[in-house]
Amino acid sequence: SPSRGLGDVYKRQVVNCMSGSNVPSFVWVVLGIAIFGVSSAGAIFTHVDVIPPLLRASWRLQLTALLLAPLAFWQWYFTETSIKRKVFEFKNLNILVGSGFFLALHFGFWVTSLDHTSLTHSLLFVTAHPLVILVGMFFFVRKPSRMELIGGVAAFAGAGISLLDAGDVQGGHSVTFFGDQLAFFGAVFVVGYIVCGRILREWMPLFVYAFPVTLIGGLLLIPASWMLESDFSVFGAFGYYSHSTLWWFVLLAFIAGVLGHTGLNYCLKYVSPLLISITVTLEPVIGSIIGWMFFSTGVPGLWTWVGGPILMLGIASIIYGEHLTKQTVFDREGAQGEYV
């Protein structure tokens, strides 16, 4: 079953993380750069808001795909023939396209939210995908543990408190319920991207997976922008080549895309997925600081200062509670000799 398959992936990750007692020091440097890179995306996106949001998201993904292309072709050259054949199986191609589709939806909703709410609120709600996973798990998989349940209640409470700042102006953007909703939809759709990635990344090389998915996501956003954004014809599907914001999009692609997301995937070889997940919850804090220092995105309102930390702690509790539950299953099945 799919859930058993994901459990096996997790168990292998645990074994890999436990096999070495010392993490090389450079890995912490890579992790720090990756978190900074991922967190910088929202602030840079707000800086280039002269471009319509869906087209902005497309340009970012297109340029990231261009940077990933040589790495993907290099990795493909050294990939085993059996893996290459597996990539082109109909089922796996469908999952690959599905991953790109969910990535396009995630970026489309999230980048649009940056035009309708504050940077801090957008980051808070788009990083709430563990809450989405918790709700889905409750209805379709199992009952949440006590820690997961407490984390979920805290996350909902923190989100509700933060919404009391609606109407507050931060760096030229007003906090709105609509904008926060868009960001949360971004979190919903990233769950689909995560699920597809977990299925394929168990056997598919990193760049061989990341390049087509990123390219598909970028290309799918082009017709979406054409249909929904009146300024599309002004800039064009590939207008970044001649636009004054080109270097900002190159920075987005390189810092947030390559150094950020690729760096996090690289660190998974050496550190626990739990550590990566908990660290990523700091994105609203780091991203807000970057925005305030370099792009004048403003200071969050009072209720965001109160509710934001509660929301983040709730998300962290959900992540840690899920980790404890999986570890318990791992210990039980491991003792019975059932895992491979």
Buried (B, 14 or more C-beta within 10 A) or exposed (E): EEEEEBBBBBBEBBEEBEEEEEBEEEBEEBBEBBBBBBBBBBBBBBBBBEBBBBBBBBBBBBBBBBBBBEBBEEBBEEBEEEEEEBBEEEEBEEBBBBBBBBBBBBBBBBBBBBBBBBBBBBBBBBBBBBBBBBBEBBEEEEEBBEBBBBBBEBBBBBBEBBBBBBEBEBBEBBBBEEBBBBBBBBBBBBBBBBBBBBBBBEEBBBBBBBBBBBBBBBBBBBEBBBEBBEEBEEBBBEBBEEBEBBEBBBBBBBBBBBBBBBBBBBBBEBBBBBBBBBBBBBBBBBBBBBBBEEBEBBEBBEBBBBBBBBBBBBBBBBBBBBBBBBBEBBEEBBEEEEBE
